[in-house]
C-alpha cells in the first residue's frame, strides 16, 4: 500500500535508508523526488536500482531522505483534514452566493416620492463603491497606488450636504473604513459617522465613541499581519490595510486570475495556521479578504448606533422612512435583516402604493428570531489597537434604557428601501447598479429638502 512508503521514510531518520518505489504507485507523485523510481515489471531495472541504492554515497542518501522526510512530516493527516475542511467552507460560501436572488432595480422615483411624504427619515449609506468614484474610473487614471485612499465623488457633495442640513433627515455613513478616512471625507458635513463596521461612532460635531463589546482581544493581529505581508510581497499590486479592529488584504488591482489563486492560498494559510483555534471571522469579498473578531458586523452594531443617535438628538418623532444602501460584504448584510424585523408582520395591500414588491420581502405570518441587543458605548481612545475593557464603567441601567433605538422605529414596508450597490447577489430588496445611480437617487431626494 502507498502508506508503507511513507512509514519507511518516517522510520529512517537514523539510517537514511533509500526508498525504491514503483513509478505506478500513487506515492510516486509526492515521494518521487527523493526515491528511486522503477518499473516493477522490468526485472533488470529493479535489480540495477537495488544495486545503485546499496552503493549510494552517504551524502546522496542524506539528501534524498531529507527531501522525503520533510514532505512526510509536513503533509500529515491533520494537514489533509484541515485543507479538506477549508475547501468545504469555500464551497458553502460559493453555494450561498449562488442561491441568493438577484434583487430588482430600485424604483428611484417611488423611493424619492416616499421620502418626500415622510416626516423623520434615516439614510444609512455605505462609503466604498457607493459614495466613491467607480473602480474602473480610478484604474483609467493610470496610478492606482495614489487612489487607494478612497474619496467621495465631487458631484455627490452638494446633494449630500442638502440632505444633511434637512432637519427631518438623519444621515449615517456606515463603513468598514477607518476613522481617518471618514474624517477626511465627511468632516465638514453635518452627519453621523460609523467606522470599522460600526465599532467607532461619532457625530461630525462630536468626539469618537466606541461600541466595542467587552473583553475583545486583539492578540491575533501580529500573526495575521505576518501572513498578509507575505502574500502582499508575492502578489503584484495587492496591498493590506491594518485597521484598529481588523485587517484586510485587497487584490482588486492585481491580475484577476492570479489574485484569486493567491487568495485561495492565503485562506489555507490562515485556516491551518494563526487563526485555526481562535474566535475570528474570515470575511471574503469579491477581491478582498478581511479578518475580524466574531460578531463584528454592521447589523450587530446598528441597534447601538441608533440608540446613541436617538439619545443625542433627543428624537421624539418615530422614524418612518429608512434607506439603507451600500456595497456591503455578505457578512454585513445582516443590517438589512435588522430593519426587516421592524416591519409589521402583515402589510395591508393598498392600490395606491407605487412601490413594487421586492424579492426577499417577508410574507405575512412569517417568523424570525429576535435580535440579541447589546448596548455598550464609551468614548473611543486614540490607540493603535483596542485592548480589553475600554468601555465606560459609568454607563448603568438608566443609560441603557435610553439606547433602545428600535423603540422609535415605526416603519411600513413601502417606506423601507434596502439597496445593494454594484453587488447583484444580495439579501437586499433592491439593486443600484453603480454610484451613478446613487447620485441620481440622492439628487432626487435633495430636491425635496
C-alpha positions in Angstrom: 0.0 0.0 0.0 1.0 3.6 -0.5 1.3 4.2 3.2 4.1 1.7 3.6 6.5 4.0 1.7 5.6 6.9 4.0 6.2 4.7 7.1 9.5 3.7 5.7 10.7 7.3 5.3 9.4 8.2 8.8 11.4 5.3 10.3 14.7 6.0 8.6 15.7 9.2 10.5 18.9 7.5 11.8 19.8 5.0 8.9 18.8 7.3 6.0 17.6 4.3 4.1 17.0 4.6 0.3 13.4 4.2 -1.0 12.8 2.3 -4.2 9.3 2.9 -5.4 7.2 1.8 -8.3 6.6 4.6 -10.7 2.9 3.5 -10.9 2.3 3.9 -7.2 0.3 7.0 -6.1 3.0 7.9 -3.6 5.4 8.4 -6.6 3.8 11.8 -7.1 4.9 13.0 -3.7 8.0 10.9 -2.8 9.4 10.5 -6.3 11.9 13.3 -6.0 13.7 11.6 -3.2 13.1 7.9 -4.2 14.4 5.8 -7.0 11.5 5.2 -9.3 11.4 1.9 -11.2 9.1 -0.1 -13.5 8.2 -3.2 -11.3 7.7 -5.2 -14.5 11.3 -4.6 -15.6 13.3 -7.1 -13.6 16.7 -5.8 -14.8 15.8 -2.2 -13.9 14.7 -3.3 -10.4 17.9 -5.2 -9.9 20.0 -2.3 -11.1 18.2 0.1 -8.8 18.8 -2.1 -5.8 22.5 -2.3 -6.6 22.6 1.5 -7.0 20.9 2.0 -3.7 23.3 -0.3 -1.9 26.3 1.5 -3.2 24.9 5.1 -2.9 27.1 7.6 -1.2 26.2 8.8 2.3 25.8 12.4 1.0 23.2 11.4 -1.6 21.4 9.2 0.8 21.2 12.1 3.2 19.8 14.5 0.6 17.2 12.0 -0.7 16.0 11.1 2.7 15.8 14.8 3.9 13.6 15.7 0.9 11.1 12.9 1.5 11.2 13.2 5.3 10.3 16.9 5.1 7.3 16.0 2.8 6.1 13.2 5.2 6.3 15.4 8.3 4.6 18.4 6.8 1.8 16.7 4.8 0.2 14.9 7.7 -3.3 13.6 8.1 -4.2 16.6 10.2 -3.0 18.9 7.5 -5.0 17.0 4.9 -8.1 17.2 7.1 -7.7 21.0 7.6 -7.3 21.5 3.9 -10.4 19.4 3.2 -12.4 21.4 5.7 -11.2 24.7 4.2 -12.3 23.5 0.8 -15.7 22.6 2.2 -16.0 26.1 3.7 -15.3 27.7 0.4 -17.9 25.5 -1.2 -20.5 26.6 1.3 -19.7 30.3 0.7 -19.9 29.8 -3.1 -23.2 27.9 -2.7 -24.7 30.7 -0.6 -23.8 33.3 -3.1 -25.3 31.3 -6.0 -28.5 30.7 -4.0 -29.2 34.4 -3.4 -31.7 36.1 -5.6 -30.8 39.0 -7.8 -32.8 41.9 -6.5 -34.9 44.1 -8.9 -33.7 47.6 -9.8 -34.6 50.2 -7.3 -37.6 52.3 -8.4 -35.9 55.6 -7.8 -38.9 57.8 -8.4 -41.0 55.8 -5.9 -38.2 55.9 -3.3 -38.0 59.7 -3.7 -41.8 60.1 -3.5 -41.9 58.1 -0.3 -39.0 60.2 1.1 -40.9 63.4 0.3 -44.0 62.2 2.2 -42.2 61.1 5.3 -41.6 63.2 8.5 -38.5 61.5 10.1 -36.1 59.9 7.7 -33.0 57.8 8.3 -30.4 57.4 5.5 -27.7 54.7 6.1 -25.1 55.0 3.4 -22.0 52.8 2.7 -18.8 54.5 1.5 -16.6 52.4 -0.7 -18.1 51.8 -4.1 -21.2 53.7 -3.0 -20.2 57.3 -2.5 -16.8 57.0 -4.1 -15.6 57.0 -7.7 -16.2 53.8 -9.6 -13.2 51.4 -9.7 -12.8 51.5 -13.5 -12.6 55.3 -13.3 -9.8 55.0 -10.8 -8.0 52.4 -13.0 -8.1 54.7 -16.1 -6.2 57.4 -14.2 -3.1 55.2 -14.5 -1.8 55.4 -11.0 -3.8 53.2 -8.8 -1.4 53.4 -5.9 -2.4 57.0 -5.3 -6.1 56.1 -5.5 -6.0 53.5 -2.7 -7.3 56.2 -0.3 -10.9 56.5 -1.5 -12.5 59.9 -1.9 -16.1 60.9 -2.0 -17.3 61.8 -5.5 -17.2 65.5 -6.1 -20.6 65.6 -7.7 -22.1 63.9 -4.6 -21.1 66.6 -2.1 -23.8 69.1 -2.9 -26.8 66.8 -2.7 -25.4 65.1 0.3 -24.9 68.4 2.1 -28.5 69.4 1.4 -29.7 66.1 2.9 -27.5 66.6 6.0 -28.9 70.1 6.5 -32.6 68.9 6.3 -33.9 68.8 9.9 -36.2 65.9 9.0 -33.3 63.7 7.8 -30.6 61.9 9.7 -27.7 60.7 7.6 -25.3 57.9 8.8 -22.3 56.9 6.8 -21.6 53.3 7.9 -18.4 51.9 6.6 -15.6 49.3 7.1 -13.1 52.1 6.5 -11.0 53.5 9.4 -11.8 56.7 11.3 -9.2 58.9 9.5 -10.7 58.0 6.1 -14.2 59.0 7.2 -13.0 62.2 8.9 -11.1 63.3 5.8 -14.1 62.8 3.5 -17.0 63.9 5.7 -15.6 66.1 8.4 -17.3 69.2 7.0 -20.8 67.5 6.8 -23.5 67.6 9.5 -24.0 63.8 9.8 -23.0 60.7 11.7 -20.0 58.5 11.0 -19.6 54.8 11.9 -16.1 53.5 11.2 -14.8 49.9 11.0 -18.3 48.3 10.6 -19.8 50.4 13.4 -17.2 49.8 16.1 -16.5 53.6 16.3 -19.2 56.2 16.1 -19.4 60.0 16.2 -21.4 62.9 15.1 -19.2 65.2 13.0 -19.6 67.8 15.6 -18.6 65.5 18.4 -15.9 63.1 19.6 -15.4 59.5 18.6 -17.1 56.8 20.8 -16.8 53.1 20.6 -19.4 50.3 20.6 -16.9 47.5 21.1 -18.2 44.6 23.2 -16.2 44.0 26.4 -13.2 41.8 26.6 -12.4 41.8 22.9 -8.8 40.7 22.5 -6.7 41.8 19.5 -3.7 39.5 20.4 -4.2 37.7 17.0 -3.2 40.8 14.9 0.5 40.2 14.6 0.3 36.6 13.4 -2.4 37.5 10.7 -0.4 40.6 9.7 2.6 38.3 9.0 0.6 36.2 6.6 -0.8 39.3 4.8 2.6 40.8 4.4 3.9 37.5 2.9 1.2 37.5 0.2 1.4 41.2 -0.4 5.1 40.8 -1.3 4.2 38.0 -3.7 1.1 39.4 -5.4 1.9 42.5 -7.5 -0.3 45.5 -7.0 -2.0 44.0 -3.9 -2.0 45.7 -0.5 -3.2 45.2 3.0 -4.7 47.6 5.5 -4.1 47.5 9.2 -7.1 48.8 10.9 -7.8 49.2 14.6 -10.1 46.2 14.9 -9.4 44.2 11.7 -7.0 43.5 8.9 -7.9 43.4 5.2 -5.9 42.2 2.2 -7.1 43.8 -1.1 -6.1 42.5 -4.5 -8.6 44.4 -6.7 -5.7 46.0 -8.7 -3.9 42.7 -9.3 -4.3 40.3 -12.2 -7.7 38.8 -11.7 -6.8 35.1 -12.1 -3.5 35.3 -10.2 -5.2 37.2 -7.4 -7.8 34.5 -7.0 -5.2 31.8 -6.8 -3.2 33.8 -4.2 -6.4 34.5 -2.2 -7.1 30.7 -2.1 -3.6 30.0 -0.8 -3.8 32.8 1.7 -7.1 31.4 3.1 -5.4 28.0 3.5 -2.5 29.6 5.4 -4.9 31.4 7.7 -7.2 28.4 8.5 -4.4 26.0 9.1 -2.1 28.4 10.9 -2.6 31.6 13.0 -6.4 31.5 13.4 -7.1 27.8 13.5 -8.1 27.9 17.2 -9.2 31.5 17.5 -12.7 33.0 17.6 -12.3 35.1 14.4 -14.3 35.7 11.3 -12.7 35.5 7.8 -14.8 37.7 5.5 -14.3 37.1 1.8 -15.2 40.0 -0.5 -15.2 39.9 -4.3 -11.5 40.9 -4.3 -10.5 41.1 -0.7 -10.1 39.0 2.5 -10.7 40.5 5.9 -10.1 39.1 9.4 -12.1 40.5 12.3 -13.4 39.4 15.7 -16.5 37.2 15.7 -19.7 39.2 15.9 -18.3 42.4 14.4 -20.8 43.2 11.7 -22.8 46.2 10.7 -26.1 44.5 11.7 -24.7 43.8 15.2 -23.7 47.4 15.6 -26.8 49.2 14.2 -29.0 48.9 17.2 -26.4 50.5 19.5 -25.7 53.2 16.9 -29.4 54.1 16.5 -29.8 54.2 20.3 -27.0 56.8 20.6 -28.4 58.9 17.7 -31.9 59.0 19.2 -30.5 59.9 22.6 -28.1 62.5 21.3 -30.7 64.3 19.1 -33.4 64.0 21.7 -35.5 62.4 19.0 -39.2 62.1 19.8 -41.0 61.6 16.5 -40.8 58.0 15.2 -38.6 57.1 12.3 -41.0 56.4 9.4 -38.5 56.1 6.4 -35.3 54.2 6.1 -33.0 54.0 3.2 -30.1 51.5 3.7 -27.7 51.1 0.8 -24.1 50.2 0.2 -21.6 47.8 -1.4 -21.7 45.7 1.8 -19.9 42.3 2.2 -22.2 39.3 2.6 -21.3 39.1 6.3 -22.5 42.7 6.8 -25.8 42.3 5.1 -27.4 41.4 8.4 -28.1 45.1 8.6 -30.9 44.6 6.0 -32.5 41.9 8.2 -32.4 44.2 11.2 -34.9 46.5 9.6 -37.0 43.7 8.0 -37.8 42.6 11.6 -39.1 46.0 12.4 -41.8 45.8 9.7 -45.4 44.8 10.5 -45.9 41.1 10.2 -48.9 41.7 8.0 -48.7 44.5 5.4 -52.1 45.6 4.2 -52.3 45.9 0.4 -53.0 49.3 -1.0 -54.0 50.1 -4.6 -52.4 53.5 -4.2 -48.9 52.1 -3.4 -46.4 52.9 -6.1 -43.6 50.7 -4.7 -43.3 47.3 -6.4 -42.9 44.2 -4.1 -39.2 43.4 -3.9 -37.6 40.0 -3.7 -37.0 38.7 -0.2 -39.9 40.5 1.4 -41.1 38.5 4.4 -44.6 37.1 3.9 -47.4 37.6 6.3 -47.2 35.3 9.3 -43.5 34.5 8.8 -41.4 34.4 12.0 -37.9 35.4 12.7 -35.7 35.0 15.7 -35.5 38.2 17.7 -32.2 40.0 17.6 -30.0 39.9 20.7 -29.4 43.5 21.7 -26.1 44.5 23.2 -25.6 48.0 24.4 -22.1 49.2 25.3 -20.9 52.6 24.3 -18.0 54.6 25.6 -15.5 57.3 24.5 -13.0 55.9 22.0 -9.3 56.1 22.6 -6.7 57.1 20.0 -4.6 53.9 20.5 -3.4 51.8 17.6 -5.3 48.7 18.7 -8.3 48.1 21.0 -7.4 46.5 24.3 -9.7 44.9 26.9 -12.2 46.8 29.0 -12.2 50.1 27.1 -15.8 50.6 28.0 -17.1 53.4 30.2 -18.0 51.9 33.7 -20.3 54.8 34.4 -22.9 53.5 31.9 -25.6 52.0 34.0 -29.1 50.5 33.5 -30.7 54.0 33.3 -28.5 54.9 30.3 -29.2 51.5 28.7 -32.9 52.2 28.6 -32.2 55.4 26.5 -30.3 53.4 23.9 -33.2 51.5 22.5 -33.0 52.9 19.0 -35.5 50.4 17.7 -38.2 51.8 20.0 -38.6 54.9 17.8 -38.9 53.0 14.5 -42.4 53.0 13.1 -41.7 51.7 9.7 -44.1 50.5 7.0 -42.9 48.1 4.2 -43.4 50.7 1.5 -41.1 53.1 3.4 -38.2 50.8 3.7 -35.6 50.6 0.9 -32.6 48.3 1.3 -30.3 48.5 -1.8 -27.1 46.8 -2.7 -24.8 48.9 -4.9 -22.9 47.1 -7.7 -23.4 43.7 -5.9 -26.0 41.6 -7.8 -26.3 38.7 -5.4 -27.6 40.1 -2.2 -30.2 39.9 0.6 -31.3 43.5 -0.1 -34.7 44.4 -1.5 -33.3 46.4 -4.5 -30.3 46.9 -6.6 -28.4 50.0 -7.7 -26.0 49.2 -10.5 -23.4 51.8 -9.7 -22.6 55.0 -7.8 -24.0 56.9 -10.8 -27.5 55.6 -9.8 -26.7 56.5 -6.1 -26.0 60.1 -7.3 -29.4 60.2 -9.2 -31.2 59.0 -6.1 -29.6 61.4 -3.7 -30.1 64.3 -6.1 -33.8 63.5 -6.3 -34.1 63.4 -2.5 -32.2 66.6 -2.1 -34.7 68.4 -4.4 -37.3 67.8 -1.7 -35.3 69.3 1.1 
